[in-house]
């Protein structure tokens, strides 16, 4: 079977380049020799350039999809007059389909060049976003969001974090914190521009340009910055050059079936169902909550403020988890998120709302970073794409249900107090489940 990579100019992986069951495509430029040889010009370690590429991929994806969904929800509510519950159901569909598509992406990136998957995701997501503003019926919105979700998953966390975990083992937490900061930067830089354009020109005139940007921008980023793994360049993870004539050791870690039976995996996965459900529900409704309680300009700033706080907190957290237990760090972040959601629910003044948004942003940044980091730390890189992809797919039940629950409760009660308090309670329960996981690092285990 011809690989997906062939369609965008990448050669198919050769059997000789397989390490630990993961295909490593040969160098597309033809300038580097096989790993551990002196053929071709010597390359420098590209790990941090790859991190930068993943940063940009996630920034574009988050700015126009993850954070952008809150903007589109608010616009549909104003322009079409649709009930929040029905629009929130579209977001639920988006995350359910995205979670299932992540499982497909995980299998594809273990067989083919990850850049082909990311580019395909950008084209699919961009094309569907371009027509979002043209929908006139709710069923059309649900259909378009299904396609949008596939592109979102193919250019999202599963491929980006897989690439980073291949390039870095010792400095994995720092590398993942930098790459995943793209999620927040997308919310700071791209989402406010999208909201301003939609406020000024409405959805129908704006989304075609947003979709075009999504599709076109990921192609050069993926081709110029992202590389599948360090082996093709003659390096081991973290930058150690492979000696001439040697092959890197096989990828290590816990097999997929064994990981699924592990208590740590179950606690992290099901804890994240509730904590991410509360988080995403809170994010998706935040623009409308702030606009209801203040004004349109303040609402536009709220999502930027949330994302900015997330950037700072994630970079600090990436270094902090190298010195404190990862599970403890995650439990504390989840508990603070519950406090933040309850505070937002009960706040009416701008000062208090933004004070709790700061706390919320601190937890958003770190909780999104910690899920892949916990999985990689405990189970290694051997079957990481499948293990993380499945964990994320299960957690999607919460991610999809959170916006739907908050939207439905808002329709029932007419305000956001009860919906956000309900989200805080769910987050507290999730925090308790996470606390049952135990340590991420097992003494003497080889999970690099």
Secondary structure, DSSP 8 states (H G I E B T S, - for coil): ---GGGGGT-----GGG-BTTB-----TTS-B-STTS--BS-----HHHHHHHHHHHHHHHIIIIITHHHHHHHHHHHHH---HHHHHHHHHHHHHHHHHHHHHHHHHHHHS-HHHHHHHHHHHHHHHHHHHTT--SHHHHHHHHHHHHHHHHHTSHHHHHHHHHHH-STTHHHHHHHHHHHHHHIIIIIHHHHHHHHHHHHHHHHHHHHHHHHHHHHHHHHHHH--S-GGGGTB-GGG-B--TT-------B--HHHHHT-HHHHHHHHHHHHHHHHHHHHHHHHHHHHHHHS-HHHHHHHHHHHHHHHHHHHHHHHHHTTTS-HHHHHHHHHHHHHHHHHHHHH--SHHHHHHHHHHHHHHHHHHHHHHHHHHHHHHBSTTHHHHHHHHHHHHHHHHHHHHHHHHHHHHHHSSSHHHHHHHHHHHHHHHHHHTTS--SS-TT----
